[in-house]
Amino acid sequence: MNDVTVTAKPPFRAVNFAPRAVDVERRADGTVILRNARPLGDFPRNIVAHLRRWSQEAPARVFMAERRPDRSWRRITYGEMRAAADRAGQALLNRRLGQDDAVMILSGNSIDHAILTFAGMTVGVPVAPVSVAYSLVSQDHAKLRHVFDLVKPRLLFVQNGRQYEKALAALDLRGVEVVVAADPPANIPSTPLAGLLATNAGPEVDAAYEATGPDTVAKYLFTSGSTGMPKGVINTQRMLCANMKMAELNIEERAEDEPPVLLDWLPWNHTMAGNYTVHSCMRAGGTYHIDAGRPLPGQFEETIANLREISPTSISNVPVGFAMLAARLEQDAELRQSFFRKLKLLGYGGASLPQELWQKIQDLAVATVGERIAFVTGWGSTETAPTATSLNWFVEGSGIIGLPFPGVELKMVPVGDRYELRLRGPIVFPGYLKRPDLTAAAFDEEGFYKIGDAGRFVDPDDPREGLRFAGRVVEDFKLSSGTFVHVGTLRIAAIDAMAPAAQDAVVAGHDKPFVGLLVWPNLAQARALAGLPADAPSEAVVADVKVREHIRAGLARHNREVTGSSMRIGRVVLMAEPPSIDGNEITDKGYVNQRAALERRADLVMRLYADPPAADVIVLAG
């Protein structure tokens, strides 16, 4: 369906967004405080309250589903999930685990993973899900050992013992019970998960549940900063429950609304998927399908197969995932019908969605169902449970992060032509695990969390129009001329200009005369552009004349349309080597760490600025 062209602006499919309401406090020093005018109100003291509610009101409704190896669906209802979590919770209590202990989960999203998570939160045992990449992709397991030593778990779960045997062997497991769902490791003692689930739940479970409260630690989630090892972010029940109350107030639900239907691959060790997506589905009594696919060659077919069976009511993804999905939707009318049939919302993170991609998906929606689908986004971090602001109205294009949720105070400190954004409220974390130094440095003198992001008003004269994401303050730099370069803004504009040939980019130029880019190509799109076979190596892609000319021409147009050296690109190097997890260049969601990538690829940065430039450097005029 490559001939899709839509020039008019049809309506968006109906969503019952709550009215916008914002209070603005302006201080003499230029600082602005934004607050939602709607009160937050009361919320549960434990996120498991939502599971317990639906286990009583709709016990036979499917809560989660996942594929078995034979591709049949394993499903678990709300009643079954509650019973399984209670039994596993009793097993934790029998082992005398409590708030000072932890359950660590190394493997990815699964029903068993969810059971242990809800078990821990039911009885007050913190749960620490860890990136699968630290176990299965990393070669040195340094991050895995760091996280393990920080948490010091009493119980450690893996879905498949043989698959994780190498990672387990890298850990000092003395005093740690290893629990496996299948294929126990050959040389490491382990307990079958079935044994925990066979435990009879007694009154101790309800007593432990009643003893939990807003300050009870629910999870330890890990985030990698710009440098160093992952930090353990303490997530309390207050954070999780308040965020779900905020979501409830954001879109006004009606009795006749169908419960949400989700298909999601995003990893639960990340706050957006593991906290917001899972919990919002559970809060509304929806059904969550675990997608074993990934937006990667050889793995995306699983997602496509699932979308042929499942018509989601909302779906979230990273930009490369939406790009791959759009390409398949263009080619497949049956897939388009299934995908858009019930879809009300599309979700992405912050300002990371190129405008060209936003428009392509809207055109496909209009051509299929006659309506556009709202792209919404929330903004926040692991330290904010995660969502502090939300876009809850219809807008044209991407990049607007909305307004604060009820209960959130957003402090905007002037920094040049932008504001540095800071947060205070019940969703903000109490601190980093065993790092009081980092905790103290994370807050300002008024107790606002310094998240490190920047924003601008969409309309300075009308705050109700919301905020536009303006990059990471900590990533910005000055050229040798003294001109500030706002990395986040420039990166998105450059990727958009290179579409569809670029997947991501690293912005260079600190103390240099011009901005340079290190670019990872979108291999599938670049191969098609060049007429290369689908298995052509990345080295052939980055050397292809057609790909290089497409990049050059797109950025040349970008340069002609912008003013000032801070937005103009001077040179580009295309990279064949993918970003490295061990090198801290990328998360398993696909987000790039600019600082770490520049440090790891210092030789390529030198090539960008060498005179005369090497033959592989794309030089733009001027």
MARTOR-854377 format. One record per residue (C-alpha): residue number from 1; x, y, z negated. Coordinates in steps of 0.5 Angstrom, whole numbers. Layout:
! MARTOR-854377
<site NUM; <X; Y; Z>>;
...
//
This chain:
! MARTOR-854377
<site 1; <0; 0; 0>>;
<site 2; <5; 5; 2>>;
<site 3; <1; 10; 5>>;
<site 4; <-3; 12; -1>>;
<site 5; <-4; 19; -1>>;
<site 6; <-8; 23; -5>>;
<site 7; <-9; 31; -5>>;
<site 8; <-15; 32; -9>>;
<site 9; <-15; 32; -17>>;
<site 10; <-20; 27; -19>>;
<site 11; <-23; 26; -26>>;
<site 12; <-19; 23; -31>>;
<site 13; <-22; 16; -34>>;
<site 14; <-26; 18; -40>>;
<site 15; <-22; 18; -47>>;
<site 16; <-26; 21; -53>>;
<site 17; <-20; 25; -55>>;
<site 18; <-21; 29; -62>>;
<site 19; <-21; 36; -61>>;
<site 20; <-15; 40; -62>>;
<site 21; <-14; 44; -68>>;
<site 22; <-7; 47; -70>>;
<site 23; <-5; 52; -76>>;
<site 24; <1; 57; -74>>;
<site 25; <5; 60; -79>>;
<site 26; <11; 65; -77>>;
<site 27; <16; 67; -81>>;
<site 28; <21; 73; -81>>;
<site 29; <27; 69; -78>>;
<site 30; <23; 67; -72>>;
<site 31; <22; 60; -75>>;
<site 32; <15; 57; -74>>;
<site 33; <11; 52; -78>>;
<site 34; <6; 48; -74>>;
<site 35; <0; 44; -78>>;
<site 36; <-6; 40; -76>>;
<site 37; <-12; 44; -78>>;
<site 38; <-16; 37; -79>>;
<site 39; <-15; 34; -86>>;
<site 40; <-11; 27; -86>>;
<site 41; <-16; 24; -92>>;
<site 42; <-15; 18; -95>>;
<site 43; <-12; 12; -92>>;
<site 44; <-10; 4; -95>>;
<site 45; <-4; 3; -99>>;
<site 46; <-2; -3; -95>>;
<site 47; <-2; -4; -88>>;
<site 48; <-5; -11; -89>>;
<site 49; <-11; -8; -91>>;
<site 50; <-13; -8; -83>>;
<site 51; <-12; -15; -82>>;
<site 52; <-16; -17; -89>>;
<site 53; <-22; -13; -86>>;
<site 54; <-22; -16; -79>>;
<site 55; <-21; -23; -82>>;
<site 56; <-28; -22; -86>>;
<site 57; <-31; -18; -81>>;
<site 58; <-29; -22; -75>>;
<site 59; <-25; -28; -77>>;
<site 60; <-26; -32; -70>>;
<site 61; <-24; -26; -66>>;
<site 62; <-17; -27; -63>>;
<site 63; <-12; -22; -66>>;
<site 64; <-5; -25; -62>>;
<site 65; <-4; -29; -56>>;
<site 66; <3; -32; -53>>;
<site 67; <5; -37; -48>>;
<site 68; <7; -44; -49>>;
<site 69; <13; -47; -45>>;
<site 70; <7; -50; -41>>;
<site 71; <4; -43; -40>>;
<site 72; <-2; -44; -43>>;
<site 73; <-4; -39; -49>>;
<site 74; <-3; -40; -56>>;
<site 75; <-8; -36; -60>>;
<site 76; <-9; -34; -67>>;
<site 77; <-15; -31; -70>>;
<site 78; <-16; -26; -75>>;
<site 79; <-18; -31; -80>>;
<site 80; <-12; -36; -78>>;
<site 81; <-7; -30; -78>>;
<site 82; <-10; -28; -85>>;
<site 83; <-9; -35; -88>>;
<site 84; <-3; -36; -85>>;
<site 85; <0; -30; -88>>;
<site 86; <-3; -32; -95>>;
<site 87; <0; -39; -94>>;
<site 88; <7; -36; -92>>;
<site 89; <7; -31; -97>>;
<site 90; <6; -36; -103>>;
<site 91; <12; -39; -100>>;
<site 92; <16; -33; -101>>;
<site 93; <13; -32; -108>>;
<site 94; <15; -39; -110>>;
<site 95; <22; -38; -108>>;
<site 96; <22; -32; -113>>;
<site 97; <23; -26; -107>>;
<site 98; <21; -19; -109>>;
<site 99; <22; -12; -107>>;
<site 100; <29; -13; -108>>;
<site 101; <30; -18; -103>>;
<site 102; <29; -19; -96>>;
<site 103; <26; -23; -90>>;
<site 104; <31; -22; -84>>;
<site 105; <28; -24; -77>>;
<site 106; <33; -25; -72>>;
<site 107; <29; -27; -66>>;
<site 108; <24; -23; -62>>;
<site 109; <16; -22; -61>>;
<site 110; <12; -28; -63>>;
<site 111; <6; -31; -67>>;
<site 112; <11; -34; -72>>;
<site 113; <15; -27; -73>>;
<site 114; <8; -24; -74>>;
<site 115; <6; -29; -79>>;
<site 116; <12; -28; -83>>;
<site 117; <12; -20; -83>>;
<site 118; <5; -20; -85>>;
<site 119; <7; -25; -91>>;
<site 120; <12; -21; -93>>;
<site 121; <8; -14; -93>>;
<site 122; <2; -18; -97>>;
<site 123; <6; -20; -103>>;
<site 124; <11; -14; -103>>;
<site 125; <18; -17; -100>>;
<site 126; <21; -13; -95>>;
<site 127; <22; -15; -88>>;
<site 128; <28; -13; -83>>;
<site 129; <27; -15; -76>>;
<site 130; <33; -15; -72>>;
<site 131; <35; -13; -64>>;
<site 132; <35; -20; -61>>;
<site 133; <41; -17; -57>>;
<site 134; <45; -17; -63>>;
<site 135; <45; -25; -63>>;
<site 136; <44; -27; -56>>;
<site 137; <47; -21; -52>>;
<site 138; <53; -19; -56>>;
<site 139; <60; -23; -56>>;
<site 140; <63; -20; -62>>;
<site 141; <56; -20; -67>>;
<site 142; <59; -14; -70>>;
<site 143; <53; -11; -71>>;
<site 144; <49; -17; -73>>;
<site 145; <54; -18; -79>>;
<site 146; <53; -11; -81>>;
<site 147; <46; -11; -81>>;
<site 148; <46; -18; -85>>;
<site 149; <51; -15; -90>>;
<site 150; <47; -9; -91>>;
<site 151; <40; -12; -92>>;
<site 152; <43; -19; -96>>;
<site 153; <37; -23; -94>>;
<site 154; <35; -29; -98>>;
<site 155; <31; -32; -92>>;
<site 156; <33; -31; -85>>;
<site 157; <28; -33; -79>>;
<site 158; <29; -35; -72>>;
<site 159; <24; -38; -67>>;
<site 160; <29; -43; -64>>;
<site 161; <35; -46; -68>>;
<site 162; <39; -48; -63>>;
<site 163; <38; -42; -59>>;
<site 164; <41; -38; -65>>;
<site 165; <46; -43; -67>>;
<site 166; <52; -39; -65>>;
<site 167; <49; -32; -68>>;
<site 168; <48; -36; -75>>;
<site 169; <55; -39; -75>>;
<site 170; <58; -32; -75>>;
<site 171; <54; -30; -81>>;
<site 172; <56; -32; -89>>;
<site 173; <50; -36; -90>>;
<site 174; <51; -38; -97>>;
<site 175; <45; -37; -101>>;
<site 176; <41; -35; -95>>;
<site 177; <35; -40; -93>>;
<site 178; <35; -41; -86>>;
<site 179; <28; -42; -83>>;
<site 180; <26; -44; -76>>;
<site 181; <20; -46; -72>>;
<site 182; <23; -51; -67>>;
<site 183; <30; -54; -65>>;
<site 184; <34; -54; -72>>;
<site 185; <41; -52; -71>>;
<site 186; <45; -58; -71>>;
<site 187; <51; -56; -76>>;
<site 188; <47; -51; -80>>;
<site 189; <42; -53; -86>>;
<site 190; <35; -50; -85>>;
<site 191; <28; -51; -87>>;
<site 192; <22; -52; -82>>;
<site 193; <17; -46; -82>>;
<site 194; <12; -51; -82>>;
<site 195; <14; -53; -89>>;
<site 196; <12; -45; -91>>;
<site 197; <6; -45; -87>>;
<site 198; <3; -52; -91>>;
<site 199; <4; -48; -98>>;
<site 200; <-3; -48; -101>>;
<site 201; <-4; -40; -103>>;
<site 202; <-6; -39; -110>>;
<site 203; <-9; -33; -114>>;
<site 204; <-1; -30; -114>>;
<site 205; <-2; -28; -107>>;
<site 206; <-8; -23; -108>>;
<site 207; <-4; -21; -115>>;
<site 208; <2; -19; -111>>;
<site 209; <-2; -16; -106>>;
<site 210; <-6; -12; -111>>;
<site 211; <1; -10; -114>>;
<site 212; <3; -6; -107>>;
<site 213; <3; 1; -106>>;
<site 214; <5; 7; -102>>;
<site 215; <12; 7; -105>>;
<site 216; <13; -1; -103>>;
<site 217; <18; -2; -98>>;
<site 218; <15; -5; -92>>;
<site 219; <21; -6; -87>>;
<site 220; <28; -4; -86>>;
<site 221; <28; -2; -79>>;
<site 222; <35; -1; -75>>;
<site 223; <37; 5; -71>>;
<site 224; <44; 6; -68>>;
<site 225; <46; 14; -68>>;
<site 226; <50; 17; -63>>;
<site 227; <56; 14; -66>>;
<site 228; <58; 8; -71>>;
<site 229; <54; 2; -73>>;
<site 230; <46; 2; -74>>;
<site 231; <43; 5; -80>>;
<site 232; <38; 2; -84>>;
<site 233; <31; 6; -84>>;
<site 234; <27; 5; -91>>;
<site 235; <20; 4; -88>>;
<site 236; <14; 5; -94>>;
<site 237; <7; 3; -94>>;
<site 238; <5; 10; -94>>;
<site 239; <9; 11; -88>>;
<site 240; <6; 6; -84>>;
<site 241; <-1; 7; -87>>;
<site 242; <-1; 14; -86>>;
<site 243; <1; 14; -79>>;
<site 244; <-5; 9; -77>>;
<site 245; <-10; 14; -81>>;
<site 246; <-7; 19; -76>>;
<site 247; <-8; 15; -70>>;
<site 248; <-15; 14; -72>>;
<site 249; <-17; 21; -72>>;
<site 250; <-13; 22; -66>>;
<site 251; <-18; 19; -61>>;
<site 252; <-25; 18; -64>>;
<site 253; <-28; 11; -64>>;
<site 254; <-35; 10; -62>>;
<site 255; <-39; 3; -65>>;
<site 256; <-40; 1; -57>>;
<site 257; <-33; 2; -55>>;
<site 258; <-29; -5; -53>>;
<site 259; <-24; -7; -58>>;
<site 260; <-17; -6; -55>>;
<site 261; <-14; -11; -51>>;
<site 262; <-6; -10; -50>>;
<site 263; <0; -14; -46>>;
<site 264; <6; -11; -49>>;
<site 265; <14; -14; -49>>;
<site 266; <17; -8; -53>>;
<site 267; <21; -11; -58>>;
<site 268; <18; -11; -65>>;
<site 269; <25; -9; -68>>;
<site 270; <23; -2; -65>>;
<site 271; <19; 2; -69>>;
<site 272; <14; 4; -63>>;
<site 273; <12; -3; -62>>;
<site 274; <13; -6; -69>>;
<site 275; <10; -1; -72>>;
<site 276; <5; 3; -68>>;
<site 277; <3; -1; -63>>;
<site 278; <2; -8; -67>>;
<site 279; <-1; -4; -73>>;
<site 280; <-6; 1; -68>>;
<site 281; <-9; -6; -65>>;
<site 282; <-10; -9; -71>>;
<site 283; <-13; -3; -74>>;
<site 284; <-18; -3; -69>>;
<site 285; <-19; -10; -69>>;
<site 286; <-16; -11; -62>>;
<site 287; <-13; -17; -58>>;
<site 288; <-5; -17; -57>>;
<site 289; <-2; -21; -52>>;
<site 290; <5; -22; -53>>;
<site 291; <9; -21; -46>>;
<site 292; <15; -25; -45>>;
<site 293; <17; -21; -39>>;
<site 294; <22; -16; -38>>;
<site 295; <23; -10; -33>>;
<site 296; <29; -14; -31>>;
<site 297; <31; -18; -25>>;
<site 298; <28; -25; -26>>;
<site 299; <24; -23; -32>>;
<site 300; <19; -18; -29>>;
<site 301; <15; -24; -25>>;
<site 302; <12; -26; -32>>;
<site 303; <9; -19; -33>>;
<site 304; <6; -19; -27>>;
<site 305; <3; -26; -28>>;
<site 306; <0; -24; -34>>;
<site 307; <-3; -18; -31>>;
<site 308; <-6; -22; -26>>;
<site 309; <-10; -25; -32>>;
<site 310; <-10; -20; -37>>;
<site 311; <-14; -13; -36>>;
<site 312; <-11; -8; -41>>;
<site 313; <-15; -2; -44>>;
<site 314; <-8; 1; -45>>;
<site 315; <-1; -1; -44>>;
<site 316; <6; 3; -46>>;
<site 317; <13; 2; -42>>;
<site 318; <19; 5; -41>>;
<site 319; <21; 9; -35>>;
<site 320; <24; 3; -31>>;
<site 321; <18; -2; -33>>;
<site 322; <13; 3; -30>>;
<site 323; <18; 4; -24>>;
<site 324; <18; -3; -22>>;
<site 325; <10; -4; -24>>;
<site 326; <9; 2; -19>>;
<site 327; <13; -2; -13>>;
<site 328; <9; -8; -15>>;
<site 329; <2; -5; -15>>;
<site 330; <3; -1; -8>>;
<site 331; <4; -8; -5>>;
<site 332; <-2; -12; -8>>;
<site 333; <-9; -10; -8>>;
<site 334; <-11; -16; -13>>;
<site 335; <-6; -14; -18>>;
<site 336; <-8; -7; -18>>;
<site 337; <-16; -9; -19>>;
<site 338; <-14; -13; -25>>;
<site 339; <-9; -7; -28>>;
<site 340; <-14; -1; -27>>;
<site 341; <-20; -5; -29>>;
<site 342; <-21; -3; -36>>;
<site 343; <-15; 1; -37>>;
<site 344; <-16; 8; -41>>;
<site 345; <-9; 10; -43>>;
<site 346; <-2; 9; -41>>;
<site 347; <4; 11; -46>>;
<site 348; <11; 13; -45>>;
<site 349; <16; 16; -50>>;
<site 350; <18; 23; -50>>;
<site 351; <20; 27; -44>>;
<site 352; <23; 21; -40>>;
<site 353; <18; 20; -35>>;
<site 354; <20; 23; -28>>;
<site 355; <14; 27; -25>>;
<site 356; <15; 23; -18>>;
<site 357; <13; 16; -22>>;
<site 358; <7; 20; -26>>;
<site 359; <4; 22; -19>>;
<site 360; <5; 15; -16>>;
<site 361; <1; 11; -21>>;
<site 362; <-4; 17; -21>>;
<site 363; <-5; 16; -14>>;
<site 364; <-5; 8; -14>>;
<site 365; <-11; 9; -20>>;
<site 366; <-15; 14; -16>>;
<site 367; <-14; 9; -9>>;
<site 368; <-16; 3; -14>>;
<site 369; <-22; 6; -19>>;
<site 370; <-23; 13; -16>>;
<site 371; <-20; 16; -23>>;
<site 372; <-14; 18; -26>>;
<site 373; <-11; 15; -32>>;
<site 374; <-9; 19; -38>>;
<site 375; <-1; 18; -39>>;
<site 376; <0; 20; -47>>;
<site 377; <6; 20; -51>>;
<site 378; <8; 21; -58>>;
<site 379; <14; 24; -61>>;
<site 380; <18; 22; -67>>;
<site 381; <23; 17; -69>>;
<site 382; <24; 10; -73>>;
<site 383; <25; 15; -79>>;
<site 384; <18; 18; -78>>;
<site 385; <14; 11; -78>>;
<site 386; <14; 13; -72>>;
<site 387; <9; 18; -69>>;
<site 388; <9; 25; -71>>;
<site 389; <6; 29; -66>>;
<site 390; <1; 26; -60>>;
<site 391; <-2; 29; -54>>;
<site 392; <-9; 28; -54>>;
<site 393; <-12; 31; -48>>;
<site 394; <-11; 31; -41>>;
<site 395; <-5; 34; -38>>;
<site 396; <-2; 34; -31>>;
<site 397; <5; 31; -31>>;
<site 398; <9; 29; -36>>;
<site 399; <14; 32; -42>>;
<site 400; <9; 35; -46>>;
<site 401; <9; 32; -53>>;
<site 402; <3; 35; -56>>;
<site 403; <2; 37; -63>>;
<site 404; <3; 35; -70>>;
<site 405; <-2; 29; -73>>;
<site 406; <-6; 31; -79>>;
<site 407; <-2; 31; -85>>;
<site 408; <5; 33; -81>>;
<site 409; <8; 39; -82>>;
<site 410; <13; 41; -76>>;
<site 411; <18; 46; -77>>;
<site 412; <21; 50; -71>>;
<site 413; <28; 53; -72>>;
<site 414; <30; 58; -66>>;
<site 415; <36; 55; -63>>;
<site 416; <37; 60; -56>>;
<site 417; <31; 59; -52>>;
<site 418; <29; 53; -55>>;
<site 419; <27; 51; -62>>;
<site 420; <30; 45; -67>>;
<site 421; <25; 41; -69>>;
<site 422; <24; 38; -76>>;
<site 423; <19; 34; -80>>;
<site 424; <15; 34; -87>>;
<site 425; <10; 29; -89>>;
<site 426; <7; 22; -91>>;
<site 427; <10; 19; -85>>;
<site 428; <17; 21; -86>>;
<site 429; <22; 16; -89>>;
<site 430; <25; 16; -96>>;
<site 431; <32; 15; -94>>;
<site 432; <37; 10; -91>>;
<site 433; <39; 4; -94>>;
<site 434; <45; 4; -99>>;
<site 435; <47; 11; -95>>;
<site 436; <45; 16; -100>>;
<site 437; <50; 21; -96>>;
<site 438; <47; 20; -90>>;
<site 439; <40; 21; -93>>;
<site 440; <42; 27; -96>>;
<site 441; <45; 30; -90>>;
<site 442; <38; 28; -86>>;
<site 443; <34; 33; -90>>;
<site 444; <34; 41; -90>>;
<site 445; <33; 45; -96>>;
<site 446; <26; 45; -96>>;
<site 447; <25; 37; -95>>;
<site 448; <24; 37; -87>>;
<site 449; <27; 31; -84>>;
<site 450; <32; 34; -79>>;
<site 451; <31; 29; -73>>;
<site 452; <36; 33; -68>>;
<site 453; <31; 34; -62>>;
<site 454; <29; 40; -59>>;
<site 455; <22; 43; -56>>;
<site 456; <19; 49; -53>>;
<site 457; <12; 52; -53>>;
<site 458; <8; 50; -46>>;
<site 459; <5; 57; -47>>;
<site 460; <8; 61; -52>>;
<site 461; <2; 65; -53>>;
<site 462; <-3; 59; -54>>;
<site 463; <0; 54; -59>>;
<site 464; <-6; 50; -57>>;
<site 465; <-3; 48; -51>>;
<site 466; <3; 44; -55>>;
<site 467; <10; 43; -54>>;
<site 468; <15; 41; -49>>;
<site 469; <20; 36; -50>>;
<site 470; <27; 40; -49>>;
<site 471; <32; 35; -51>>;
<site 472; <37; 33; -56>>;
<site 473; <40; 38; -60>>;
<site 474; <46; 34; -61>>;
<site 475; <47; 32; -54>>;
<site 476; <48; 39; -51>>;
<site 477; <54; 42; -50>>;
<site 478; <58; 48; -47>>;
<site 479; <61; 49; -40>>;
<site 480; <68; 52; -40>>;
<site 481; <64; 59; -38>>;
<site 482; <60; 59; -44>>;
<site 483; <54; 57; -41>>;
<site 484; <49; 52; -45>>;
<site 485; <47; 45; -42>>;
<site 486; <41; 42; -45>>;
<site 487; <42; 35; -43>>;
<site 488; <35; 32; -44>>;
<site 489; <32; 37; -39>>;
<site 490; <37; 36; -34>>;
<site 491; <38; 29; -34>>;
<site 492; <30; 28; -33>>;
<site 493; <30; 33; -27>>;
<site 494; <36; 30; -24>>;
<site 495; <33; 23; -24>>;
<site 496; <27; 26; -21>>;
<site 497; <31; 29; -16>>;
<site 498; <34; 22; -14>>;
<site 499; <28; 18; -14>>;
<site 500; <27; 12; -13>>;
<site 501; <35; 11; -13>>;
<site 502; <37; 12; -20>>;
<site 503; <35; 9; -26>>;
<site 504; <39; 13; -31>>;
<site 505; <44; 18; -32>>;
<site 506; <49; 21; -37>>;
<site 507; <51; 28; -36>>;
<site 508; <58; 30; -37>>;
<site 509; <61; 37; -37>>;
<site 510; <63; 39; -44>>;
<site 511; <69; 45; -43>>;
<site 512; <69; 43; -36>>;
<site 513; <67; 48; -30>>;
<site 514; <61; 45; -28>>;
<site 515; <56; 39; -29>>;
<site 516; <57; 32; -27>>;
<site 517; <53; 26; -27>>;
<site 518; <55; 18; -28>>;
<site 519; <49; 15; -25>>;
<site 520; <46; 8; -26>>;
<site 521; <42; 6; -19>>;
<site 522; <36; 3; -19>>;
<site 523; <38; -3; -16>>;
<site 524; <32; -6; -13>>;
<site 525; <30; 1; -10>>;
<site 526; <37; 2; -8>>;
<site 527; <37; -4; -4>>;
<site 528; <31; -3; -1>>;
<site 529; <33; 4; 1>>;
<site 530; <40; 1; 4>>;
<site 531; <37; -5; 7>>;
<site 532; <41; -10; 3>>;
<site 533; <39; -17; 1>>;
<site 534; <35; -17; -6>>;
<site 535; <42; -21; -9>>;
<site 536; <47; -16; -6>>;
<site 537; <52; -14; -12>>;
<site 538; <51; -8; -15>>;
<site 539; <58; -6; -12>>;
<site 540; <55; -6; -5>>;
<site 541; <50; -2; -7>>;
<site 542; <54; 4; -10>>;
<site 543; <58; 4; -4>>;
<site 544; <53; 4; 1>>;
<site 545; <53; 10; 5>>;
<site 546; <45; 11; 5>>;
<site 547; <44; 10; -2>>;
<site 548; <50; 15; -3>>;
<site 549; <47; 20; 2>>;
<site 550; <40; 19; -1>>;
<site 551; <43; 21; -8>>;
<site 552; <47; 27; -5>>;
<site 553; <41; 30; -1>>;
<site 554; <36; 29; -7>>;
<site 555; <41; 33; -12>>;
<site 556; <43; 38; -6>>;
<site 557; <35; 40; -6>>;
<site 558; <35; 40; -14>>;
<site 559; <41; 45; -14>>;
<site 560; <37; 50; -9>>;
<site 561; <31; 50; -13>>;
<site 562; <35; 52; -20>>;
<site 563; <38; 58; -22>>;
<site 564; <44; 58; -27>>;
<site 565; <50; 53; -27>>;
<site 566; <47; 50; -33>>;
<site 567; <42; 46; -29>>;
<site 568; <46; 45; -22>>;
<site 569; <50; 39; -21>>;
<site 570; <57; 39; -18>>;
<site 571; <59; 32; -17>>;
<site 572; <57; 25; -18>>;
<site 573; <60; 18; -20>>;
<site 574; <55; 12; -18>>;
<site 575; <56; 6; -23>>;
<site 576; <56; -1; -22>>;
<site 577; <57; -4; -29>>;
<site 578; <51; -4; -33>>;
<site 579; <50; 0; -40>>;
<site 580; <53; -4; -45>>;
<site 581; <50; -6; -52>>;
<site 582; <56; -8; -55>>;
<site 583; <59; -1; -53>>;
<site 584; <53; 2; -56>>;
<site 585; <51; 5; -50>>;
<site 586; <44; 3; -49>>;
<site 587; <38; 0; -54>>;
<site 588; <34; -6; -52>>;
<site 589; <29; -2; -50>>;
<site 590; <33; 1; -45>>;
<site 591; <35; 8; -48>>;
<site 592; <42; 11; -46>>;
<site 593; <46; 14; -52>>;
<site 594; <49; 19; -48>>;
<site 595; <55; 20; -53>>;
<site 596; <57; 13; -53>>;
<site 597; <57; 12; -46>>;
<site 598; <61; 18; -44>>;
<site 599; <66; 16; -49>>;
<site 600; <66; 9; -47>>;
<site 601; <67; 11; -40>>;
<site 602; <72; 17; -41>>;
<site 603; <76; 14; -34>>;
<site 604; <70; 16; -30>>;
<site 605; <69; 22; -33>>;
<site 606; <76; 24; -31>>;
<site 607; <75; 22; -24>>;
<site 608; <69; 27; -24>>;
<site 609; <73; 32; -25>>;
<site 610; <80; 30; -22>>;
<site 611; <82; 35; -16>>;
<site 612; <82; 33; -11>>;
<site 613; <76; 28; -12>>;
<site 614; <77; 21; -10>>;
<site 615; <73; 18; -4>>;
<site 616; <68; 15; -9>>;
<site 617; <66; 21; -12>>;
<site 618; <60; 25; -9>>;
<site 619; <61; 32; -8>>;
<site 620; <56; 37; -8>>;
<site 621; <57; 44; -4>>;
<site 622; <58; 50; -9>>;
//
